[in-house]
């Protein structure tokens, strides 16, 4: 084989290798997104966490009512006790803002002294806008943010972790 033929063969080999690499990159970039409902993800929150007792929270889907209720307040009812509207574990605001394949679980945890914490787990679907700032999330649940501040939590071996502490209250007409 002459030097010219070897160069041509090497050039063709490089072009073929490049084509195969591009084809592989294009093929491998296709990512099949599993539905969060089919994913192996635990979305349930516990009924009890230490001295905190949890209750499921339900939201009226009537945009004129927009109230929320704990399971205990509903006493087994399947419709809003105020307007008769449908109830769901996702608020109407969240339903309108979040992609359909977003999964949510939430409970209102209360201690014997009356102190309460609202806990929500969000599992993002194929779109990343399911994960968002609380400044978007809390108003969508019908809450009004009164104040916010940054807390620094000391951690061994690293810089302090900065957390946002928001104080919110129920909006008008909320349960």
N, C-alpha and C positions, 0 to 999 in steps of 0.2 A: 504494500500500500504506500502511495506517495505521500509526501508531507502535506500537500494540498488536500488530498482526500481525507487524511487524518484530521486536519483542522475542520473540514466541512463536517465530518462525522461527529467530532467533539462539539461543534456548534449546534448541530441538530440534537445531540444528546442534552446539551444545556437548555435548548428551547423546549424539548420534550419534558425535561425535569421541571422547568418553570411552569409549563402548562399544567403538569400534574399537581404541582404545589398550589397553583391558583385554583384549580378544580377542587382539590381537597379542602382548601380554605373556604371556598364558597359552600361546599357541601357540609362541612363541619360547623359552619356558622348557623345553620338552621337548628334552632333549639326548640324542641317540643316542650311547651309549657303544660305541665299537668294541672288539672283543675285543683284548687286548694281543697275542695271537698273530697277528692280522691287521694290527696297527699296524706302521708303518715304523720299528721300533726295533731297534737292534743290541743283542742280548743276550749275545753271545759274548765271552769274555775271551781275550786273546792267549795263545799258548803260551809266549811269552817276553816279558819286559819288562826291557830292559837286561841286567844280569847275573843276573836272577831267572828261573828256569825254572819254568813252571807245570804242574801236574797236575790233572786232574779229580778231584773228590771224590764218593764214593758212600756212601749210608747204608743200613744194613739196616732193612727195614720191619717186622721182628719186634720187638714191644714188649718182649719178654723179652731180646733181644740188644742192639739199639740201637747197634751199633758202626758206625764209619765207616772207610773205606779210600780210599787214592788208587788211581788207575788202575794204577799200577806195582805196588802191593801185590796187586792182583787178578789180574794177569798174564792178562788176557783172560777171566776168569771172569765169569759173568752172575748168580751167586747168592752170598750171603754165605759166605765160606770157614769161618766158625765154626759157623753154625746152618743154613745152606742156605736162609735166607729171601731174599725178593726184595730187590733193590737199586734205589735211585733216587737222582737228584741232589738231591732234596729230603728232608730228614730227616722222620721220622715226627712229631716235635713241630711242625715247621713246617707239615706237611701238615694237622695237626689245628687249628692256630691261624689259618692264613692263608686268605683266600678262594680258591676254586678257580681263578679267572682270574689269579692272581698268577704272574708269570714270575720265575724265579731262574736265575742263572748263577754258578758259583763255581769257583775254582781255589785250590790251595795252592801258593804261590810259595816256592821255596827257593833260597838262594845257596850257593855252594861252601863257605862256612864253616859251613853247617848252619842258619843263621838262616832262619826261615820267616815268611811272612805269609799269612793266610787272607783272600782277597778274594771278596766277594759283591756281585752286582748284583741289585737288586730292582726289578721294574717292576710298579707298582700296576695293578690292574684297576679294575673299577667301584667297588669299595669302597676307602676310603682307609686301612683298617686294615692294608693290606699294608706301609705305611711306618710303622715303629714304632721305638721306642728300642732300643738294643743290649741294655739290661738285660732286655728281653723276648726278643729274638732269640737271644742267645748261649745261655741255658739251654735254649731250644727245640732247639738243635743239640747239646745234651748237654754243654755247657761249664759250668764253675763259675767265677763271677767272684770273684777274690781281692781285688782292690782297684780303686779308680777315683780319678782326680784330674783337675783342670781345668788345661789348658795354655793359655797365651795366646801366640798367634803374631802378631808385629808385621807390620803391613801399611801400605804407603805410602798416605797420604791418607785414612786411616780409623782407627777405633778397632781395637785388637787383636781378632783372631778368637779366640773361646774354643772350645776343643776338649776333649772328654772323652777321656781315655786310660784304657782299662780293661785290666786284666791278667786273663787267663782261662786256665784249664787244662782238659784233658779230664776229664770226670766219670768216675765208676766204670764200668768195663766198656767204656770207649771205646777205639777204636783210635788 
